[in-house]
Amino acid sequence: MKKVLVSVVEDDRFLRESMCRLMRSLGYTVDIFSSAADFLASPRLAETACLIADIHMPAMTGLELCRRLIDKGNAIPTILVTAFPNDAERARALNDGVLCYLGKPVDEVHLTRCVCAALTSAGSPEEGL
């Protein structure tokens, strides 16, 4: 089926594994990471077709990770998830090029739509609060 790589960066093990199972059930290849630094060190970073990252993580936030990738010329379609959604942060994220900004608990249907949009580069940024 789909051979594209979706990378998940989430410091909460349960959520990381849950998103991994969902993406695999949709037929995607999935790499999971517990921190932004681990993802940045991945030898498959350049293969990542879609990035799902938690916003609030120790050391480097999901938004900082997204900015770092853009600054290095490696803009990956990114979906940010957060347990603490707020309008200012959402506006900043979408303005910085994030495709979707989703509140936790993440709605699987909405997440699936965001991943499909990221992989087809179609549609406008979505909000999922």
Contacts in CASP RR format, 6 or more apart in sequence:
PFRMAT RR
TARGET T0000
AUTHOR 0000-0000-0000
METHOD contacts of the structure
MODEL  1
MKKVLVSVVEDDRFLRESMCRLMRSLGYTVDIFSSAADFLASPRLAETAC
LIADIHMPAMTGLELCRRLIDKGNAIPTILVTAFPNDAERARALNDGVLC
YLGKPVDEVHLTRCVCAALTSAGSPEEGL
1 27 0 8 1.000
2 26 0 8 1.000
2 27 0 8 1.000
2 28 0 8 1.000
2 29 0 8 1.000
2 119 0 8 1.000
3 29 0 8 1.000
4 28 0 8 1.000
4 29 0 8 1.000
4 49 0 8 1.000
4 50 0 8 1.000
4 119 0 8 1.000
5 28 0 8 1.000
5 29 0 8 1.000
5 30 0 8 1.000
5 31 0 8 1.000
5 44 0 8 1.000
5 47 0 8 1.000
5 48 0 8 1.000
5 49 0 8 1.000
5 50 0 8 1.000
6 23 0 8 1.000
6 28 0 8 1.000
6 29 0 8 1.000
6 30 0 8 1.000
6 31 0 8 1.000
6 48 0 8 1.000
6 49 0 8 1.000
6 50 0 8 1.000
6 51 0 8 1.000
6 52 0 8 1.000
6 115 0 8 1.000
7 30 0 8 1.000
7 31 0 8 1.000
7 32 0 8 1.000
7 33 0 8 1.000
7 39 0 8 1.000
7 42 0 8 1.000
7 44 0 8 1.000
7 45 0 8 1.000
7 48 0 8 1.000
7 50 0 8 1.000
7 51 0 8 1.000
7 52 0 8 1.000
7 76 0 8 1.000
8 16 0 8 1.000
8 19 0 8 1.000
8 20 0 8 1.000
8 23 0 8 1.000
8 30 0 8 1.000
8 31 0 8 1.000
8 32 0 8 1.000
8 33 0 8 1.000
8 52 0 8 1.000
8 53 0 8 1.000
9 32 0 8 1.000
9 33 0 8 1.000
9 34 0 8 1.000
9 35 0 8 1.000
9 36 0 8 1.000
9 38 0 8 1.000
9 39 0 8 1.000
9 51 0 8 1.000
9 52 0 8 1.000
9 53 0 8 1.000
9 54 0 8 1.000
9 57 0 8 1.000
9 62 0 8 1.000
9 65 0 8 1.000
10 16 0 8 1.000
10 19 0 8 1.000
10 32 0 8 1.000
10 33 0 8 1.000
10 34 0 8 1.000
10 52 0 8 1.000
10 53 0 8 1.000
10 54 0 8 1.000
10 57 0 8 1.000
10 81 0 8 1.000
11 34 0 8 1.000
11 35 0 8 1.000
11 54 0 8 1.000
11 57 0 8 1.000
11 58 0 8 1.000
12 54 0 8 1.000
13 34 0 8 1.000
15 54 0 8 1.000
15 81 0 8 1.000
15 104 0 8 1.000
15 106 0 8 1.000
16 32 0 8 1.000
16 33 0 8 1.000
16 34 0 8 1.000
17 32 0 8 1.000
19 32 0 8 1.000
19 52 0 8 1.000
19 106 0 8 1.000
19 111 0 8 1.000
20 30 0 8 1.000
20 32 0 8 1.000
22 108 0 8 1.000
22 111 0 8 1.000
22 112 0 8 1.000
23 30 0 8 1.000
23 52 0 8 1.000
23 115 0 8 1.000
24 30 0 8 1.000
26 112 0 8 1.000
26 115 0 8 1.000
28 115 0 8 1.000
31 42 0 8 1.000
31 44 0 8 1.000
31 48 0 8 1.000
33 39 0 8 1.000
33 42 0 8 1.000
35 57 0 8 1.000
35 58 0 8 1.000
35 59 0 8 1.000
35 60 0 8 1.000
36 53 0 8 1.000
36 57 0 8 1.000
36 59 0 8 1.000
36 60 0 8 1.000
36 61 0 8 1.000
36 62 0 8 1.000
36 64 0 8 1.000
36 65 0 8 1.000
36 68 0 8 1.000
37 59 0 8 1.000
37 60 0 8 1.000
39 45 0 8 1.000
39 51 0 8 1.000
39 53 0 8 1.000
39 65 0 8 1.000
40 65 0 8 1.000
40 68 0 8 1.000
42 48 0 8 1.000
45 74 0 8 1.000
46 74 0 8 1.000
48 76 0 8 1.000
49 76 0 8 1.000
49 77 0 8 1.000
49 118 0 8 1.000
49 119 0 8 1.000
50 76 0 8 1.000
50 77 0 8 1.000
50 78 0 8 1.000
50 79 0 8 1.000
50 115 0 8 1.000
50 118 0 8 1.000
50 119 0 8 1.000
51 65 0 8 1.000
51 66 0 8 1.000
51 69 0 8 1.000
51 76 0 8 1.000
51 77 0 8 1.000
51 78 0 8 1.000
51 79 0 8 1.000
52 78 0 8 1.000
52 79 0 8 1.000
52 81 0 8 1.000
52 111 0 8 1.000
52 115 0 8 1.000
53 62 0 8 1.000
53 65 0 8 1.000
53 66 0 8 1.000
53 78 0 8 1.000
53 79 0 8 1.000
53 80 0 8 1.000
53 81 0 8 1.000
54 62 0 8 1.000
54 80 0 8 1.000
54 81 0 8 1.000
54 82 0 8 1.000
55 61 0 8 1.000
55 62 0 8 1.000
55 63 0 8 1.000
55 80 0 8 1.000
55 81 0 8 1.000
55 82 0 8 1.000
55 84 0 8 1.000
55 89 0 8 1.000
55 93 0 8 1.000
56 82 0 8 1.000
56 83 0 8 1.000
56 84 0 8 1.000
60 68 0 8 1.000
62 80 0 8 1.000
63 80 0 8 1.000
63 89 0 8 1.000
63 92 0 8 1.000
63 93 0 8 1.000
63 96 0 8 1.000
63 98 0 8 1.000
66 78 0 8 1.000
66 80 0 8 1.000
66 93 0 8 1.000
66 96 0 8 1.000
66 97 0 8 1.000
66 98 0 8 1.000
67 96 0 8 1.000
69 75 0 8 1.000
69 76 0 8 1.000
69 78 0 8 1.000
70 96 0 8 1.000
70 97 0 8 1.000
75 97 0 8 1.000
77 99 0 8 1.000
77 117 0 8 1.000
77 118 0 8 1.000
77 119 0 8 1.000
77 121 0 8 1.000
78 97 0 8 1.000
78 98 0 8 1.000
78 99 0 8 1.000
78 118 0 8 1.000
79 98 0 8 1.000
79 99 0 8 1.000
79 100 0 8 1.000
79 101 0 8 1.000
79 102 0 8 1.000
79 111 0 8 1.000
79 114 0 8 1.000
79 115 0 8 1.000
79 118 0 8 1.000
80 93 0 8 1.000
80 98 0 8 1.000
80 100 0 8 1.000
80 101 0 8 1.000
80 102 0 8 1.000
81 102 0 8 1.000
81 103 0 8 1.000
81 104 0 8 1.000
81 106 0 8 1.000
81 111 0 8 1.000
82 89 0 8 1.000
82 101 0 8 1.000
82 102 0 8 1.000
82 103 0 8 1.000
82 104 0 8 1.000
83 103 0 8 1.000
83 104 0 8 1.000
85 101 0 8 1.000
85 103 0 8 1.000
85 129 0 8 1.000
89 101 0 8 1.000
90 101 0 8 1.000
90 127 0 8 1.000
90 129 0 8 1.000
93 101 0 8 1.000
94 101 0 8 1.000
94 125 0 8 1.000
94 127 0 8 1.000
97 125 0 8 1.000
98 125 0 8 1.000
99 114 0 8 1.000
99 117 0 8 1.000
99 118 0 8 1.000
99 125 0 8 1.000
99 126 0 8 1.000
100 110 0 8 1.000
100 111 0 8 1.000
100 114 0 8 1.000
100 117 0 8 1.000
100 118 0 8 1.000
100 125 0 8 1.000
100 126 0 8 1.000
100 127 0 8 1.000
100 128 0 8 1.000
101 125 0 8 1.000
101 127 0 8 1.000
101 128 0 8 1.000
101 129 0 8 1.000
102 110 0 8 1.000
102 111 0 8 1.000
102 114 0 8 1.000
102 127 0 8 1.000
102 128 0 8 1.000
102 129 0 8 1.000
103 128 0 8 1.000
103 129 0 8 1.000
107 128 0 8 1.000
110 126 0 8 1.000
110 128 0 8 1.000
113 126 0 8 1.000
114 126 0 8 1.000
117 123 0 8 1.000
117 126 0 8 1.000
END
